[in-house]
Amino acid sequence: MLDRILESLAHPVVLSPMAGGAGTPELCAAVSEAGGLGFLAAGYKTGEAVAAEIERVRAATDRPFGVNLFVPGEPADPDVVEAYAAELAPEAERYGVELPDVPLDDDDDWDAKLDLLLRSPVPVVSFTFGCPGLALVDRFHEVGTTVVVTVTDPGEAVAAVAAGADALCVQGPEAGAHRGSFVARKPYGRSEPGLLDLLAAVRAAVRTPLIAAGGIGDAAAAAAAREAGAVAVQLGTAFLLTPESGANAVHRAALRDSRFTSTTVTTAFSGRPARGLTNRFIVDHPDAPVGYPAVHHLTTPIRRAAVAQGDPDGVNLWAGTAWRLAEERPAADVVREIGRALA
């Protein structure tokens, strides 16, 4: 099923579904219109909000696009969340906010989104943070939707293929924002194989088409991923400075600020491992717990206040290892430059 979609694309370039505001319907449509595969992030949104964004994409393009869903996980440990809330009390005071009472379990309006996408199908649906069951994949196939599952190791790849996935998004540790692994395990980082080695390991385990993601910021990296066995490449950070991106002004400025010199994988902002520019908040909370999505909700007022105050040291500045290559230019230019390297 993915083969037919790829054949319809001028460029095998996929937009990473960036939840939290950076991914917009306008960015999704721009990537698709340029000949790539745009993606909407359904994470952190209600089913109703996702439906409205899908309509905005459909009004802007008749090209294929996809929608990404977060697979619900296990509830957070209440003792862990309570302890982290105590640790964050000085942060709340610094930014003049109160920490909220947070739900330990949040399914991200899962059922409503599934109902929407099965009633009003889109060409592609992808899953992150877990693997849908075979019965659910079959339901999507029945309505003509291609199913992609994000994987971060060969074991996850085998499980996704067994569940009927049409393709796998192989996400290397170089990727910005959240690791899409099935389990929010720690630690991530130096011990993990890089994207190219991970592609080779997954290719040895399964024969399903692979989309490469993580640290792809230019034509050379895209070509290397293609040479390693990917049928397409997925980019997120490379689109953050485009005019169609929804990245806030603090995030955009930080990506251009020479004082930020590295990225770090942290659980400090959301309770799930995610890569971002190394700032004060990350450094001050090196032992932040695993506890998604409760930690995400706990830090939300702090992050919002930091953005409102123009302070990049109190907000998640998600970015992959190739963030220095991001440029202020239209999304279509990014698609075409990367696409030429894959022709």
Secondary structure, 3 states (H helix, E strand, C coil): CHHHHHHHCCCCEEECCCCCCCCCHHHHHHHHHCCCEEEEECCCCCHHHHHHHHHHHHHHCCCCEEEEEECCCCCCCHHHHHHHHHHHHHHHHHHCCCCCCCCCCCCCCHHHHHHHHHHCCCCEEEEECCCCCHHHHHHHHHCCCEEEEEECCHHHHHHHHHCCCCEEEEECCCCCEECCCCCCCCCCCCCCCCHHHHHHHHHHHCCCCEEEECCCCCHHHHHHHHHCCCCEEEECHHHCCCCCCCCCHHHHHHHHCCCCCCEEEECCCCCCCEEEECCHHHHHCCCCCCCCCHHHHHHHHHHHHHHHCCCHHHCCCECCCCHHHCCCCCHHHHHHHHHHHCC
